[in-house]
Amino acid sequence: MTEYKALRHIPQANLFRQGDVFVLFGELFGRGYVNGLIDEARAAGMTILGITVGRRNDDGTLRALTPEEHVEAEAKLGGRIINVPLMAGFDMDAPPGEQNPTEMLSGITLKSWQEDKLDWTKIEACRTAGVQRFTQSAQDVMAEIDKLIPDGANVFFAHTMAGGIPKIKAFLAIANRIYKGRGDRFMSSRALLDSDLGKLILMNFDEVSANTLKYLIDASAAIRARVEAKGGQVRYTAYGYHGTEILIGDEYVWQTYTNYTQGYAKMRLESIAEAAWAQGVTATVFNCPEIRTNSSDIFVGVELSLFPLLLALKKEGGGAWAQEQWDICQKLLGEGVSLQSILDKLEAYLQTATSTSFRDFDAWPMDNTPELADLMIGTSDEITSLHADKKALITDHLSALVLEGTGPLMFHGAAEKIAPVLWLNHDIIARQLNALHQ
């Protein structure tokens, strides 16, 4: 278990400047956490470089971007993209003539998945094939990026790879029961983890979300050596999640969304940064707060811990700007519903014995329970129903604020070289936002 270390000060270090290079290791598809980092890099005058995960042909084979796709991806990034496919994970990889894991899983059904077994010798051969493909491509990409980094430049590598669920039809129905189900539709997350399907998913999560940081650090060793020999510095960052401190009863208390299946991979990611740090490589995993994104929407209730950010903005001296955020959120609620009543509901939810029992840092990530699902999903559904428009939620606005706050904290925090793993909690997010909007 990683030592808990929260960032308690706003970092001011300014390492990066005009002519330095920012490398996004992960493709930019929509608005997400990394946009805040890219905004900081652009404001500092850095050259923006990126990679692509590639695309799949109809037969499943991986390919580079077409000229049209390449132009579109570069426009989205606002920088140059090296067009070598870096799709992480091994769910579509196999030795020549063999089935890949996705094909092996194609017969799984909602009735059979807990009993269906996998051939782990074949799975390991697929994993080996996937790792070889990815690491070779990573070396090819870094050789191209090396040519674009001038002598004397500093380099910032931002790792954003995450995910790893194989594309099989039955999984969406399984996931809906685990992450959205209550009552008769509830399903235990432990049932998934104990199945062969779950074990494969955990392996693939490790490959996508965690091991790719090590592959990046290894593949960029020559760049690091050259940059440092010329007096420059290199930083690596990655996005973690390991619970967040939020205001509960006017005190910042660590809490977490349950069940966060990717938590095992996120802990592995932390250990990779710690091992790199011990070798003199400055890699920092920033454990960021819960937000709503396209990928997190399956986790009903993950958004609940966003609401107390409004309290943190006021507690940390936000003044008129903090009040403005309250007013914006109030306008998103239905007629006759007060924002304070929502916050009161949240406080009551967070103070229940059920919620409190999951605030066990050493036991993270814990399995879900029928009681938690009933309480958390029920609270989420109730609060969502109190909005004027179900497609314009308070948590969308608060998510955007969190993204805005994490960008400068990570950019300057990485420059400051503080620790291999740092928690960005609501206190420091609120203080950073208030400082930006004074």
C-alpha positions in Angstrom: 0.0 0.0 0.0 1.4 3.4 -1.0 2.2 5.9 1.7 -0.5 8.5 1.8 0.9 11.9 0.9 -1.5 14.8 0.1 -0.3 18.0 -1.7 -1.0 20.7 0.8 0.7 23.7 -0.9 0.2 25.4 -4.3 3.4 24.6 -6.2 5.1 27.6 -7.8 8.1 26.0 -9.6 8.5 27.2 -13.2 10.7 24.7 -15.0 9.1 24.7 -18.4 9.4 27.5 -21.0 9.4 28.4 -24.7 11.2 25.8 -26.7 10.7 22.9 -24.2 8.7 19.9 -25.3 5.4 18.4 -23.9 4.7 14.8 -25.0 1.2 13.4 -24.5 1.5 9.6 -24.1 -2.1 8.7 -24.8 -4.4 10.0 -27.5 -6.7 12.9 -26.9 -10.3 12.1 -27.8 -12.5 14.3 -25.7 -12.5 16.7 -22.8 -10.7 15.1 -19.9 -8.1 15.5 -17.1 -5.2 16.0 -19.5 -6.7 19.1 -21.1 -5.7 21.1 -18.1 -2.1 20.0 -18.5 -2.0 20.8 -22.2 -3.4 24.2 -21.4 -0.5 24.8 -19.0 2.1 23.5 -21.5 0.7 25.7 -24.3 0.6 28.8 -22.0 4.3 28.1 -21.2 5.2 28.1 -24.9 6.1 24.4 -25.1 6.0 22.4 -28.3 3.2 19.9 -28.1 3.8 16.4 -29.4 1.5 13.4 -29.2 0.9 9.8 -30.1 -2.0 7.7 -31.5 -3.4 4.5 -30.3 -4.2 3.7 -33.9 -7.4 2.3 -35.3 -8.8 -1.2 -35.9 -9.7 -2.5 -39.3 -12.9 -4.5 -39.7 -10.9 -7.7 -39.2 -9.5 -6.4 -35.9 -6.0 -5.7 -37.2 -4.3 -2.5 -35.8 -3.4 0.2 -38.3 -2.0 3.7 -38.3 -4.2 6.8 -38.9 -5.3 7.6 -42.4 -4.1 11.0 -43.7 -7.6 12.5 -42.9 -7.6 10.9 -39.4 -4.1 12.2 -38.8 -5.0 15.8 -39.7 -8.1 15.6 -37.4 -6.1 14.1 -34.5 -3.4 16.8 -34.8 -6.0 19.5 -34.9 -7.6 18.2 -31.7 -4.3 18.0 -29.9 -3.0 21.3 -31.3 0.4 19.7 -32.0 2.2 17.0 -34.0 1.3 13.3 -33.7 3.7 10.5 -34.4 1.6 8.1 -36.5 2.7 4.8 -35.1 -0.2 2.8 -33.4 0.3 2.5 -29.6 -2.8 0.6 -28.6 -2.2 -0.7 -25.1 -3.4 -4.0 -23.7 -3.4 -7.5 -25.1 -7.1 -8.3 -25.5 -6.7 -8.2 -29.3 -3.2 -9.8 -29.5 -2.2 -13.4 -30.1 0.7 -15.4 -31.5 0.3 -16.1 -35.3 -2.6 -18.4 -36.0 -3.9 -18.4 -32.4 -7.1 -16.9 -30.9 -6.8 -13.6 -29.1 -8.5 -13.2 -25.6 -11.5 -11.3 -27.1 -12.1 -14.3 -29.4 -11.6 -16.7 -26.5 -14.3 -14.8 -24.6 -16.8 -14.5 -27.5 -19.0 -17.4 -26.2 -19.4 -16.0 -22.7 -23.0 -15.3 -21.8 -24.8 -13.6 -18.8 -25.7 -17.1 -17.6 -22.3 -18.8 -18.0 -19.7 -16.2 -17.3 -19.0 -17.1 -13.7 -18.2 -20.7 -14.6 -16.5 -20.2 -18.0 -12.8 -21.0 -17.8 -9.8 -19.6 -19.8 -6.6 -21.3 -20.8 -4.0 -19.3 -18.9 -1.0 -20.6 -20.9 -2.7 -19.2 -24.1 -3.6 -16.0 -22.3 0.0 -15.5 -21.2 1.2 -16.1 -24.8 -1.2 -13.3 -25.9 0.0 -11.0 -23.2 3.6 -11.6 -24.3 2.6 -10.8 -27.9 0.9 -7.6 -26.9 3.8 -6.4 -24.8 6.3 -7.1 -27.6 4.1 -5.2 -30.1 3.6 -2.2 -27.7 7.2 -1.9 -26.5 8.6 -2.1 -30.1 6.2 0.5 -31.2 7.0 2.7 -28.2 10.7 2.5 -29.1 9.9 3.5 -32.7 7.8 6.4 -31.5 10.5 7.7 -29.1 13.1 7.5 -31.9 10.9 9.9 -33.9 10.2 12.2 -30.9 13.9 12.3 -30.1 14.5 14.1 -33.4 12.0 16.8 -32.4 13.6 17.7 -29.1 16.3 20.4 -29.4 19.4 20.3 -27.3 19.0 22.2 -24.1 15.2 21.6 -23.9 13.3 20.2 -20.9 10.8 17.5 -21.6 7.4 16.7 -19.9 5.9 13.3 -20.6 2.2 13.1 -19.6 1.0 9.5 -19.4 -2.8 9.2 -19.8 -3.4 5.6 -20.8 -6.2 3.9 -18.9 -8.9 1.2 -19.3 -8.6 -2.3 -20.7 -12.1 -3.9 -20.8 -12.3 -6.4 -23.7 -15.0 -5.7 -26.2 -17.4 -8.6 -25.5 -21.2 -8.3 -25.7 -22.0 -9.9 -22.3 -19.7 -7.5 -20.3 -21.9 -4.5 -20.6 -24.8 -6.4 -19.0 -22.5 -7.7 -16.3 -21.1 -4.2 -15.6 -24.6 -2.7 -15.4 -25.4 -5.1 -12.6 -22.2 -4.5 -10.7 -22.0 -0.7 -11.0 -25.6 0.2 -11.5 -27.7 -2.7 -10.0 -29.5 -2.7 -6.7 -32.2 -4.9 -5.2 -32.7 -8.0 -7.4 -30.4 -6.6 -10.0 -27.4 -6.2 -7.6 -24.3 -8.2 -8.4 -21.2 -8.5 -6.2 -18.0 -7.0 -7.6 -16.2 -10.0 -5.9 -18.1 -12.4 -8.2 -16.4 -10.6 -11.1 -12.9 -10.6 -9.5 -13.1 -14.3 -8.7 -14.1 -15.3 -12.2 -11.7 -16.0 -15.0 -13.2 -13.1 -16.9 -12.5 -10.8 -14.0 -8.9 -12.1 -13.7 -8.3 -11.4 -17.4 -9.8 -7.9 -17.1 -7.5 -7.2 -14.1 -4.5 -8.4 -16.1 -5.4 -6.1 -19.0 -6.1 -3.1 -16.7 -2.5 -3.6 -15.4 -1.1 -3.6 -18.9 -3.1 -0.5 -20.1 -3.3 1.7 -17.0 0.0 0.8 -15.2 2.7 -1.1 -17.1 2.5 1.4 -20.0 4.1 4.0 -17.7 7.1 1.6 -17.3 7.2 1.0 -21.0 7.2 4.8 -21.6 10.0 5.4 -19.1 12.1 2.5 -20.6 11.5 3.6 -24.2 12.5 7.2 -23.5 15.7 6.3 -21.7 17.9 7.6 -24.6 15.9 10.9 -24.7 16.4 11.3 -21.0 20.1 10.6 -21.2 20.6 13.1 -24.0 18.4 15.8 -22.4 20.1 15.5 -19.0 23.6 15.4 -20.6 22.8 18.8 -22.1 21.6 20.3 -18.8 17.9 19.8 -19.4 15.4 18.0 -17.1 12.7 15.4 -17.8 9.5 14.8 -15.9 6.8 12.1 -16.1 3.3 12.4 -14.8 0.4 9.9 -14.7 -3.2 10.1 -13.5 -4.1 8.0 -10.5 -7.2 7.5 -8.4 -7.1 6.3 -4.8 -9.9 8.1 -3.1 -10.1 11.8 -2.2 -10.4 14.0 0.9 -13.6 15.9 0.8 -15.4 18.0 3.5 -17.5 15.8 5.8 -18.8 17.6 8.9 -16.5 20.6 8.1 -13.3 18.4 8.1 -11.4 17.0 5.2 -11.9 13.2 5.3 -10.5 10.6 2.9 -13.4 8.7 1.2 -13.7 6.7 -2.0 -16.0 5.4 -4.7 -16.7 1.6 -4.3 -16.2 -0.7 -6.1 -13.4 0.8 -8.2 -12.2 -2.3 -10.0 -9.3 -0.4 -11.7 -8.0 0.4 -8.2 -5.6 -2.6 -8.4 -4.0 -1.2 -11.6 -3.8 2.3 -10.1 -1.8 0.9 -7.1 0.5 -0.8 -9.6 0.9 2.5 -11.4 1.9 4.1 -8.0 4.5 1.4 -7.5 6.0 1.9 -10.9 6.4 5.6 -10.2 8.0 4.8 -6.8 10.5 2.4 -8.4 11.3 4.9 -11.1 11.9 7.7 -8.5 14.2 5.3 -6.6 16.3 5.1 -9.8 16.5 8.8 -10.1 13.7 9.2 -12.7 11.2 11.9 -11.7 7.8 10.3 -12.3 4.8 11.4 -10.3 1.3 9.8 -10.1 -1.2 12.4 -9.2 -4.2 10.8 -7.5 -7.1 13.1 -8.7 -10.6 13.6 -7.4 -13.7 11.8 -8.7 -15.2 13.5 -11.7 -17.8 12.8 -14.4 -16.4 11.7 -17.8 -17.8 9.6 -20.6 -15.9 6.6 -19.2 -16.8 7.2 -15.5 -20.6 7.4 -16.2 -21.0 3.7 -15.8 -20.0 4.1 -12.1 -23.3 5.5 -10.8 -22.6 7.4 -7.6 -18.9 8.3 -8.4 -20.1 11.9 -8.9 -21.6 12.3 -5.4 -18.3 13.3 -3.8 -18.1 16.3 -6.2 -20.8 18.3 -4.4 -18.7 19.1 -1.2 -16.3 20.9 -3.5 -18.7 23.8 -3.3 -18.2 23.9 0.5 -14.4 23.7 0.0 -14.4 26.7 -2.3 -16.0 28.8 0.5 -13.9 27.3 3.3 -10.7 28.1 1.4 -11.5 31.8 1.0 -13.2 31.8 -2.4 -15.3 34.9 -1.7 -17.4 36.3 -4.5 -16.1 33.8 -7.1 -17.0 30.9 -4.9 -20.5 32.4 -4.4 -20.8 32.7 -8.2 -20.2 28.9 -8.5 -23.0 28.3 -6.0 -25.3 30.5 -8.0 -24.5 28.7 -11.2 -25.3 25.3 -9.6 -28.5 26.6 -8.0 -29.8 27.6 -11.5 -29.3 24.0 -12.6 -31.8 22.7 -10.1 -35.6 22.3 -10.5 -38.1 24.9 -9.3 -38.3 25.0 -5.5 -35.1 22.9 -4.9 -32.4 24.6 -3.0 -28.7 23.9 -3.4 -28.4 23.7 0.4 -30.9 20.9 0.5 -28.8 18.9 -1.9 -25.7 19.5 0.2 -27.7 18.4 3.3 -28.7 15.2 1.5 -25.0 14.6 0.7 -23.9 15.2 4.2 -26.6 12.8 5.5 -25.4 10.2 3.0 -21.8 10.6 3.9 -22.5 10.3 7.6 -24.4 7.0 7.4 -22.8 3.9 8.9 -22.8 2.3 5.5 -20.8 5.1 3.9 -18.4 5.4 6.8 -17.6 1.7 6.8 -16.0 2.1 3.3 -13.6 4.8 4.4 -10.9 2.2 5.1 -7.7 3.3 3.3 -5.8 0.1 4.1 -8.5 -2.1 2.7 -8.9 -0.2 -0.6 -10.4 -1.1 -3.1 -13.2 -2.8 -1.2 -15.9 -4.9 -2.7 -19.4 -3.5 -3.1 -22.4 -4.6 -1.0 -26.2 -4.6 -1.5 -26.5 -2.0 1.3 -24.0 0.3 -0.3 -25.5 -0.1 -3.8 -28.9 0.7 -2.5 -27.8 3.8 -0.6 -25.3 5.2 -3.2 -27.3 4.6 -6.4 -30.5 5.6 -4.7 -28.9 8.9 -3.5 -27.4 9.5 -7.0 -30.8 8.9 -8.7 -32.7 11.1 -6.3 -30.3 14.1 -6.7 -30.2 13.7 -10.5 -34.0 13.8 -10.5 -34.0 17.2 -8.7 -32.2 19.0 -11.7 -34.2 21.1 -14.2 -32.5 19.2 -17.1 -31.1 15.7 -16.6 -28.5 16.6 -19.3 -27.2 19.7 -17.5 -26.0 18.5 -14.0 -24.2 20.3 -11.2 -21.6 17.6 -11.3 -20.7 18.5 -15.0 -19.9 22.1 -13.8 -18.0 20.9 -10.8 -16.0 18.3 -12.9 -14.9 21.1 -15.2 -13.7 23.1 -12.2 -11.7 20.1 -10.9 -10.1 19.7 -14.4 -9.2 23.4 -14.3 -7.6 23.1 -10.9 -5.6 19.9 -11.4 -3.8 21.3 -14.5 -1.6 23.9 -12.8 -1.1 21.7 -9.7 0.3 18.8 -11.8 2.3 21.1 -14.1 4.1 23.0 -11.4 4.0 20.1 -8.9 5.9 17.9 -11.4 8.4 20.7 -11.9 8.9 21.0 -8.1 9.8 17.3 -7.8 7.9 16.6 -4.6 7.2 12.8 -4.4 6.4 9.8 -6.6 2.7 9.7 -5.5 0.6 12.7 -4.5 -3.1 13.1 -3.6 -4.9 16.2 -5.0 -7.8 16.6 -2.5 -10.6 19.1 -2.4 -8.7 21.5 -0.1 -5.8 22.1 -2.6 -8.1 22.0 -5.7 -10.3 24.7 -4.0 -7.3 26.8 -3.1 -5.8 26.6 -6.6 -9.2 27.5 -8.2 -9.6 30.4 -5.8 -6.1 31.7 -6.6 -6.8 31.5 -10.3 -10.0 33.5 -10.0 -9.0 36.1 -7.4 
